[in-house]
Amino acid sequence: MDVSYYPWMPHPGILFSAPLQRFVPAVPYFFAFVTLTMAIGCGLNHLRTVIKRPGVMLWTFALAHVISPLLAYGLGGLLFGFDSPYVVGLVLFTIIPLGVSTVLWVGMSEGSVPLMLAMVVFDSALSPIVVPSAIHLLFHTAVEADTTAMVRDLLLIIVVPTIVGVLLHEWSKGRIQKAVQPYAAPMSKLCFTAVVMLNASAIAPSTEALRGDLFRVVPSALVLVGICYAVGYFGTSHYRNREVQVTVSYATGMRNISLGVVLAMSYFSPLAAVPVVLSILIQQPLATLHHYILQKLNNRATGAGS
């Protein structure tokens, strides 16, 4: 393929999209392995603790799907005008479900994996209601999501691996995580990398729309994703709990981009998909930066405490 066709972002998944696209159907299975790797560290006691604290989950959903969309709507309206399809794309990023890949980042950043798993499951289950309702309220456009396919993917990617992981944890009395960690952890990271590359290859045909408005839309998407991370982190500062702040900041900053791209391309102008396409390439690098900042803040707090 002609590399110059995508001069804006030399992402490996896009540069090699032609040979990679045949493997895109394997993405749910890679995701499922990542979820299973995280779930084996969670027992029934962990999940009971999460369920006993529904306030954190409800507040996270409010930050992710009420406050963030309003900020995205205001930002997009100021930059492009409220009738622009780019505004639809920016808002769409904030109302799609929380991303499964957040589980990996939360685990690496010492957040609460059980809380993150629970929020991904509940938020994904509610998405057939949340996404169409939010779009209709803000843009007066009806959207019919394929709820059957969404539930099927939810079962494969999250629910079944979580159940299997928890059962393995209980059966081994927590010993299985240490036993498989040397093998499962590297494989999980490889699967995660594969997911990012394959998703990028899947959206490669949509990137032609970026050529004309590159220098306007890229900064807006970058700022929005950064705002979403900040909303989760500072929005939970009143809990005075680092684990909660880490978990919620990743939850609000990372979304299920694959679903967002499908909705944008199926029901709106192709330009509406542009911010969503960009976000899949932006939220992962920002997750790395966010992880670095969290480590610095934690080291500073630990040093001050000592």
N, C-alpha and C positions, 0 to 999 in steps of 0.2 A: 504494500500500500504506500501511497505518497505521504511521507512524513510532513511535508510542508502544508498539507491539507489541514493540520491541526497545529498552527504555529503558536497558539496561545498557551498550551500546557503540555509538555512532553511527558505525560503520565504513561508508564509502561502498559497499563491496561488499555489505553487508547491507541498507543503506537502499534501494539500487536493485537488489535481487536479482532482482525480477521481469523487468525488461528485460535484465539481464545474463546470466541463466541460459541463454539460448539460445546464448550464445557460449562456454559452458564447454567444449564439445568442442575448442575451439581452443587450450586450455591447453598440451597437449603440443607444439604447433608453436611457441608462444611460448617455451617452455622450450628447445626444440631450437635456436632462434636464439640464445638466451643462451649455450648451450653452445658453439655454433659460433664465436661472437664471442670467447670465451675460448680455444678450442682453436687458433685461427689463430696464437696467440702461442707455441704449443708445437711443438717439433720432435722428431724421433726421439731426438736426443741427450738432451733433457729427460726423455723417458719412460724411456730406458735408465738414467738416473741414479736415477729413482724406483724402478725394479724392483731395482736393486742395493742398495736400502735397505729391505728388507721389514720390518725391525724396527719402523720408525716406524708403518707401516700396521697391523701386528699389535697394537702397543701402543694405537693409536687405537681399534681395534675392541674391545679389552679395556676401555678407559675408557668407550666409548660404550655397549657392550652387556653389560657385566658389572658394573662398578662403579656406573655411573649407574642401572641398574635396581634394584640393591640399595638405593641411597640413596632412590630413588623409592618402593620398597616400604616402607622404614622410615619415611619421611616421611608417606606416606599412611596407614600403620597407626597412627601416633601421633595423627594428626589426625582420622581418620574411623573407625578400627577396621579390622582386617585383612580383614574380610568385606565391606567397603563396595565397591560398584562403582566409586567414585571412585578407589580404589587401583588397580584394573585399568586405568583410563584413564591414570593417572600413569605406571604401569609401561609401558604400551603406547607412550607417547610416547618412551620411552628405548630401545625395542628395534626400532622401525621403522627403515628404512634412512636413511642420511645424505641430506640434502636437496640437490637439484640447485642450488637458489638459493645454496648456500654458495659455489659457484664465483665468483659475481659479487662477493660480499662479500670473499672471499679476494683476488681480483684488486684490489679497491679498497684493501684494507688492506696490500698488498705482501707477501702470503703466497705460497705455492707453488701456482700453478694446476695444473701437471702432477701434483703430489702429490694435490691435492684431486680432480682428475678421476679419477685412478687409484683413489682410495679410494671415490668414489661408484660407479664401475663395479663394483668387486669386492664392495662391501658390498651393492649392489642385487642382484647375481647370487646372493649367499649368503642374501638375505632369505627366500626360500621355505623355507629350513631353519632360520634363526635365529629368526624371529618365532614360528612354531608351537611350536618346541622350548622357547623361553623361557616362553611362556604356559603350556605344559603343565607345566613344572617348578615354576613358582611358584603356579599356580592349578588344576592338574590338570584343565585344560579342553582338549579337542582342537580345533584350528583347521585347516581345509583352505583354503589360499590358492589363488587362480586363477593358477597358475604360468605358464600360457600367456599370459594377458593381461599379467602382470607382465613377462615376457621381451619381449613385443612393445613395451610402453611403454618398457622399458629401451633397446631397439634404437633407437627413434625419438627419445627424449629425450637419450640420452647417447652410445651407441656410434657410430651413424652420423654425427652431427655432429662427434664427436671425430675419427673417421677422416678425414672430409672436411677438417676444419680442419688436421690434421697434414699431410695430403697437400698442401694449399695452401701451408702454411708451407715444406715441403720444396721444392715446385716453384718458389716465388718466392725461395727462399734467405733466408727471414725478412723480406723486404721488404713482404709483403702487409699485415702488421699496421699499419704506419705509413701505408700508402696508404688503408686503409679505416677507420682509427680515427675520423676526424672525422665519419663517417656512421654507422658501426656502433655506436660507444659510446652515442650518444643513443638510437638505436633499441633497443639492448639494455636500457637502463634503462626505456624505455617498455614494452617487452615484459615486463620483470620486474614493473613496476607493474600491468600488466594481469593477470598471473598471480595476484598477491596479491588483487586485487579480484574476479576470477572465482572463485577458490577460496572466498573469503568468501561470495560469493553462492550457491555450491553448498551450503554448510553452513547457510545461513539457516534452512531448515525445521527444523533440529535444535536451534536455540537456545531454543526454548520451555522446554526442560528446565533452562535456567540460571536461570529466574526465582526459584525457591524457594531455591536454595542459592548465590546469587550471591556473598554476602559471605564465604562459607566457602571456596568452590572457587577463586575468582579469586586470592586471595593464595597459595594452595598451588601453583597452576600457575605463577604469577609466580616464586615462590621456586625451584621445580624447574627451570625454564628457566634461571634465573640460576645455579643450582648446576651445571647441565650445561656452561655456558660456562666456569665456574671450574674444573671438573674437567679440561677439556681444556687450559686455560692453565697451571694449576699442576701438573697431572700430567705435563707435558712440560718443566718447568723444569730438569730434570737434563740436558737436551740442550744448554742454554745457546745456543740458536739461536732468534732472534726469529722467523724465517720459519716454523720448525716450530711454535712456540708459537701464532702467529697462525692458521696453517692448522688445527691440531688443535682449537683453542678454538672455531672456527666449526663444525668437523665435529661435535663433541660437542654443540654448542648448538642446531643446526638440523637438523630431520628432515623426512622426506617425509610431511607431515601428511595429504595426500590419501589415501594408503594407510592411515594410522592411522584416519582417520574411517570409511573403508569397513569396516575390520576391526571397529572398535568397534560400528558400527551393525548389522553383519551377524551377529556371533557373540555379542554380550553385551547386557546391559541398556542401554537408551538412555542411562541416566545414566553409563555407562562412557565414552560419547563426549564427555561434557561437558569433561573436562580436555583432551582432544585438540582439540576445537573451540576452546577458549580459547587453546591454544598457538599456533594458526595466527595469532592476532591479537597474541600476546605476543612470539613469537620474533623477528619482524621489527623492532618498536620496540626490543627489547633488542639486536638486531644493530646498530642505529644507535648506541645507547649504548655498546656494546662497541667499535665502530669508533672512537668519540670517545675512550674510555679508552685504547685501544691507541695512538692518535696522541699523546696526552698522555704516556704512558709512553715512547714512542719519542723524543719531543722532549726529555724529561727525560734519557734515557740519552745522547742525542746531545750535549746540553749538558754533561753530566758528563764525557763522553769528551773533548770539546774543552777 
